[in-house]
Amino acid sequence: MPSSISSSPVRIRCKGILFDMDGILISSITSVDRSWTQWAHLRGVDPALARKTAHGRRAIETIAKLRPDLESEKELKVIEDIEVADNEGLTVLPGVLDLLAALPANRWTVVTSATERLARIRLAAGGIPVPERLVTAEHVTRGKPHPEPFLTGAALLGAAPEECVVFEDSSPGAKAGRTAGCTVVATTFSLSAEFLGAAHYLLRDLTGIRVEIAGDQIVLNLTPLAAPASKT
């Protein structure tokens, strides 16, 4: 397992791949920001704080943190309805469709903090093949940065966590993947490199990842970004 961010070309061998959704497969940041801003105004919360807190986390946990006095399950339905109704500006991110087309369908899935209803709608709207089974907010009791989502995803694929690669764009997600024992590849779509220290490798996006199938293994060929310079 790699232990530090590298900028040399690498070959990562794995048996399963676990993709975060928002910020990795699709860009829904404008929808997410609008939705949480709307919810924040409804509930008397600072919109900037709501947007920041929501990134990479399950909505139910965001709600519990921002408004612990409210019924989280009821509020979850409120924010879910708001997000489901807003797909404006949703786009597939660079390299995604080529990478997914090169992977065996039974060797990858989506591990997202979104609800299953929202995830399936967003993936379908983006023209991304929707896995038969995926890991969403309802399938775990503890969301990212806890490792449970990625441990669940690995089990879903029938692979050990250390045999899986995680693609993430958030700090909680990178930490969750690392703690689960997976190899973490983070993109700088949502955050700068300094906030993604839990990742083993950094990429700008999923463009140019070359896939080889070697027996029961998937080999990912990629060239990571250089790690940020250490502050002295």
C-alpha positions in Angstrom: 0.0 0.0 0.0 1.4 3.4 -0.8 2.2 5.6 2.2 2.8 9.1 0.7 1.7 11.2 -2.2 3.9 10.6 -5.3 4.3 12.5 -8.5 6.0 9.7 -10.6 4.0 7.5 -13.0 2.4 4.6 -11.0 0.7 1.3 -11.6 -2.0 0.6 -9.0 -3.2 -3.0 -8.8 -6.6 -3.6 -7.3 -9.7 -5.8 -7.4 -12.3 -3.2 -6.9 -12.9 0.5 -7.4 -15.0 2.7 -5.2 -16.1 6.1 -6.7 -17.4 9.0 -4.7 -20.2 10.7 -6.8 -20.3 14.5 -6.5 -17.0 16.0 -7.5 -15.6 12.8 -8.9 -18.1 11.4 -11.4 -20.3 14.5 -11.8 -20.2 18.2 -11.0 -23.2 19.1 -9.0 -21.6 21.8 -6.9 -23.9 24.6 -8.1 -27.0 22.5 -7.4 -25.6 21.5 -4.0 -24.7 25.1 -3.1 -28.1 26.4 -4.2 -29.9 23.6 -2.3 -28.1 24.0 1.0 -28.4 27.8 0.7 -32.2 27.4 0.3 -32.4 25.0 3.3 -30.2 27.3 5.4 -32.5 30.3 4.7 -35.5 28.2 5.7 -33.9 27.1 9.0 -32.1 30.3 10.0 -28.6 28.9 9.4 -25.6 30.8 7.9 -25.7 29.6 4.2 -21.8 29.7 3.9 -21.6 27.4 7.0 -24.2 25.1 5.7 -22.5 24.7 2.3 -19.1 24.1 3.9 -20.4 21.6 6.5 -22.4 19.6 3.8 -19.4 18.9 1.5 -18.5 15.3 1.6 -20.9 14.4 4.5 -24.3 12.8 4.7 -27.1 15.3 4.8 -28.5 13.8 8.0 -25.2 14.4 9.8 -25.0 17.9 8.4 -28.5 18.7 9.7 -27.7 17.2 13.1 -24.6 19.4 13.4 -26.2 22.6 12.2 -29.7 22.3 13.8 -29.6 19.6 16.5 -32.9 20.8 17.8 -34.7 19.7 14.6 -35.9 16.2 13.7 -33.1 15.0 11.4 -35.3 12.5 9.4 -37.9 15.2 8.6 -35.3 17.7 7.6 -33.5 15.0 5.5 -36.7 14.8 3.4 -36.8 18.5 3.0 -33.2 18.9 1.7 -33.6 15.7 -0.4 -36.6 17.1 -2.1 -34.8 20.4 -2.7 -31.8 18.7 -4.3 -33.8 16.2 -6.4 -35.7 19.2 -7.9 -32.4 21.0 -8.9 -30.3 19.3 -11.6 -29.5 22.6 -13.4 -25.8 22.8 -14.3 -25.1 19.1 -13.6 -22.2 17.8 -15.8 -20.1 14.7 -16.2 -16.5 15.4 -15.2 -13.5 14.9 -17.6 -12.3 11.3 -18.1 -15.2 9.7 -16.3 -17.1 8.0 -19.1 -13.8 6.6 -20.7 -12.6 5.2 -17.4 -16.0 3.6 -16.6 -16.2 2.1 -20.1 -12.8 0.4 -19.5 -13.8 -1.2 -16.2 -15.6 -4.5 -15.8 -19.1 -3.5 -14.6 -19.0 -5.8 -11.6 -15.7 -4.4 -10.3 -16.8 -0.9 -9.5 -19.5 0.9 -7.6 -20.4 4.3 -6.2 -20.0 5.2 -2.5 -21.7 8.5 -1.8 -23.0 10.5 1.1 -26.1 11.3 -1.0 -29.4 9.4 -0.5 -30.1 6.5 -2.9 -33.0 8.4 -4.5 -30.8 11.5 -5.1 -27.8 9.4 -6.3 -29.7 7.5 -8.9 -31.4 10.6 -10.2 -28.0 12.5 -10.5 -26.2 9.6 -12.1 -28.9 9.0 -14.6 -29.2 12.7 -15.4 -25.4 12.7 -16.1 -25.6 9.8 -18.5 -23.5 7.6 -16.2 -24.3 3.9 -16.0 -25.9 3.3 -12.6 -24.6 0.3 -10.7 -27.3 -2.2 -9.7 -26.0 -1.9 -6.1 -24.3 1.2 -4.6 -23.6 2.5 -1.2 -25.6 5.5 -0.2 -26.5 7.4 3.0 -29.1 4.8 4.0 -26.7 1.9 3.8 -24.5 3.0 6.7 -24.9 4.2 10.2 -21.8 6.4 10.2 -20.9 8.5 7.2 -17.6 9.8 6.0 -15.0 10.5 7.5 -15.8 7.2 9.2 -14.5 4.3 7.2 -17.9 2.4 7.2 -19.0 3.6 3.7 -15.9 2.3 2.0 -15.8 -0.9 4.1 -19.3 -1.5 3.0 -18.4 -0.7 -0.6 -15.5 -3.2 -0.6 -17.7 -5.9 0.8 -20.3 -5.2 -1.9 -17.7 -5.9 -4.5 -16.4 -9.0 -2.7 -13.0 -7.5 -2.2 -10.8 -6.7 0.8 -10.5 -3.0 1.5 -6.8 -3.1 0.8 -7.6 -4.5 -2.6 -9.8 -1.5 -3.5 -9.0 2.0 -4.9 -11.1 4.9 -3.7 -11.6 8.0 -5.9 -12.5 11.0 -3.8 -12.6 14.8 -3.9 -13.4 15.7 -0.2 -11.3 15.7 2.9 -13.8 13.6 4.9 -13.9 11.1 1.9 -10.2 10.9 1.6 -9.9 10.3 5.4 -12.6 7.6 5.2 -10.9 5.7 2.4 -7.5 5.9 4.1 -8.8 4.7 7.4 -10.7 1.9 5.7 -7.3 0.6 4.3 -8.0 1.5 0.7 -5.6 3.2 -1.7 -7.0 6.8 -2.1 -6.7 8.8 -5.2 -8.1 12.3 -4.7 -8.8 15.0 -7.3 -8.4 18.7 -6.8 -11.7 19.5 -8.3 -13.3 20.7 -5.1 -10.4 21.3 -2.7 -6.7 22.3 -3.0 -4.0 19.7 -2.3 -3.4 21.0 1.2 -6.8 19.7 2.3 -6.3 16.3 0.8 -3.4 15.0 2.9 -5.1 11.7 3.6 -4.8 10.8 -0.1 -2.0 8.5 -1.4 -2.2 10.2 -4.9 -3.5 13.4 -6.3 -5.0 14.1 -9.8 -6.7 17.1 -11.4 -9.4 14.8 -12.7 -9.9 11.3 -14.1 -8.5 12.1 -17.6 -5.8 9.8 -19.0 -6.1 7.0 -16.6 -5.2 3.8 -18.5 -6.8 0.5 -17.5 -5.3 -3.0 -17.9 -7.0 -6.2 -16.9 -4.5 -8.8 -15.6 -6.2 -11.9 -14.5 -8.5 -11.1 -11.6 -6.7 -7.7 -11.1 -7.3 -4.3 -12.5 -4.2 -2.2 -13.1 -4.6 1.6 -13.1 -1.8 3.5 -14.9 -1.7 7.2 -13.9 0.7 10.1 -13.2 -0.2 11.9 -10.0 0.4 15.6 -9.3 3.3 16.5 -7.2 2.7 16.8 -3.5 2.4 20.4 -2.2 5.7 21.8 -0.8 6.1 21.5 2.9 5.8 24.7 4.9 8.9 25.6 7.0 
